[in-house]
């Protein structure tokens, strides 16, 4: 991380990291859908450790749930202090939901998510619960506004 990403105390702004997470997750979603994608929602963004100027930062992305046109991506941000002989640590985690779109902005269908182990199946079920909860709350909001 560079000085322009941080405050005067050397702590990287959360928004800078969130932007990096959004970019990385967008690439994962675009690779899966082979289309343009837009960010629809961010869930459960958790800051575990501070990130400082000079730290090496890496985003690890994993699709956890895929609906008809939406994709949820778990992003884990790893941070490493280059001056110390220590393993990278988890600094942030969050779920980013994207919608695949065509040039006119309309959603399009995306391929199903292929699950290869129990861990992926668990993440899929958890993602499905978040998806259904969001859909339910959105429907309730529409009903109360009508």
C-alpha positions in Angstrom: 0.0 0.0 0.0 1.2 3.5 -0.9 1.0 6.8 1.1 -1.8 8.1 -1.1 -4.0 5.3 0.2 -3.6 6.2 3.9 -4.3 8.8 6.5 -1.5 10.8 8.2 -1.0 8.0 10.8 -0.2 5.6 8.0 -3.4 3.5 8.3 -4.9 2.7 4.9 -8.4 4.0 4.4 -11.1 1.4 4.6 -12.7 2.8 1.4 -9.4 2.1 -0.5 -9.5 -1.5 0.6 -13.2 -1.8 -0.2 -12.5 -0.5 -3.7 -9.8 -3.0 -4.2 -12.1 -5.8 -2.9 -14.9 -4.6 -5.3 -12.5 -4.7 -8.2 -11.2 -8.1 -7.4 -14.6 -9.6 -6.8 -15.9 -8.0 -10.1 -13.1 -9.8 -12.0 -14.1 -13.1 -10.4 -17.8 -12.5 -11.3 -16.9 -11.4 -14.9 -14.8 -14.5 -15.4 -17.6 -16.7 -14.2 -20.3 -15.0 -16.3 -18.1 -14.1 -19.3 -20.1 -10.8 -19.3 -20.1 -7.3 -17.9 -21.1 -7.1 -14.3 -22.2 -4.5 -11.9 -22.0 -4.4 -8.1 -25.4 -4.9 -6.6 -24.7 -5.3 -2.9 -22.0 -5.6 -0.2 -22.7 -7.8 2.8 -20.8 -8.5 6.0 -17.8 -6.3 5.4 -15.6 -7.0 8.5 -12.3 -5.3 9.4 -10.1 -7.7 11.3 -6.7 -6.0 11.2 -5.4 -2.6 10.2 -3.4 -2.2 7.0 -0.5 0.2 6.9 1.6 1.9 4.3 4.2 -0.6 2.9 2.1 -3.7 3.7 1.6 -6.2 0.9 -2.1 -6.8 0.3 -3.7 -9.7 -1.6 -7.4 -10.3 -2.3 -8.6 -13.9 -2.5 -12.0 -14.3 -4.2 -14.3 -17.3 -4.3 -17.8 -17.5 -5.8 -20.1 -18.8 -3.1 -23.6 -18.5 -4.6 -25.0 -18.0 -8.1 -28.6 -17.2 -8.9 -30.2 -16.6 -12.2 -28.2 -13.5 -13.0 -26.5 -12.7 -9.7 -23.3 -14.0 -8.2 -22.0 -13.7 -4.6 -18.3 -13.5 -4.2 -16.5 -13.9 -0.9 -13.4 -11.7 -0.7 -10.7 -12.3 1.9 -8.0 -9.6 2.1 -4.7 -10.9 3.3 -2.1 -8.5 4.7 1.6 -9.1 5.1 4.2 -6.9 6.8 7.1 -7.1 4.5 9.6 -6.2 7.3 8.6 -9.2 9.5 9.1 -12.9 8.9 5.4 -13.8 9.5 2.7 -15.5 7.5 0.1 -13.2 5.9 -3.0 -12.6 8.1 -6.7 -12.0 7.3 -7.3 -8.2 7.4 -10.8 -8.0 5.9 -13.6 -10.2 4.7 -16.8 -9.4 2.8 -19.4 -10.6 0.4 -20.0 -8.8 -2.8 -23.0 -9.5 -5.1 -22.8 -8.7 -8.8 -25.4 -8.9 -11.6 -24.4 -9.9 -15.1 -25.6 -7.5 -17.7 -25.6 -7.0 -21.4 -24.8 -3.7 -23.1 -28.2 -2.2 -22.6 -28.0 -2.8 -18.8 -30.5 -5.7 -18.7 -29.6 -8.7 -16.5 -28.6 -11.9 -18.3 -28.5 -15.5 -17.1 -25.2 -16.9 -15.8 -23.8 -20.4 -15.6 -24.5 -22.5 -12.6 -21.8 -22.8 -9.9 -20.1 -26.1 -9.9 -19.4 -27.3 -6.4 -16.6 -29.8 -5.8 -16.5 -30.4 -2.1 -18.4 -30.1 1.2 -16.8 -26.7 2.0 -18.1 -25.2 -1.2 -21.5 -26.7 -0.6 -21.6 -25.2 2.8 -20.6 -21.7 1.5 -23.3 -22.2 -1.3 -26.0 -22.9 1.2 -25.0 -19.9 3.4 -25.0 -17.7 0.3 -28.4 -19.0 -0.7 -29.7 -18.0 2.7 -28.3 -14.5 2.4 -29.8 -14.3 -1.1 -33.3 -15.4 0.0 -33.2 -13.2 3.1 -32.3 -10.2 0.9 -35.1 -11.0 -1.6 -37.6 -11.4 1.3 -36.6 -8.0 2.8 -36.8 -6.3 -0.6 -40.3 -7.8 -1.1 -41.4 -6.6 2.4 -40.1 -3.1 1.7 -42.0 -3.0 -1.7 -45.2 -4.1 0.1 -44.9 -1.5 2.8 -44.3 1.3 0.3 -47.3 0.3 -1.8 
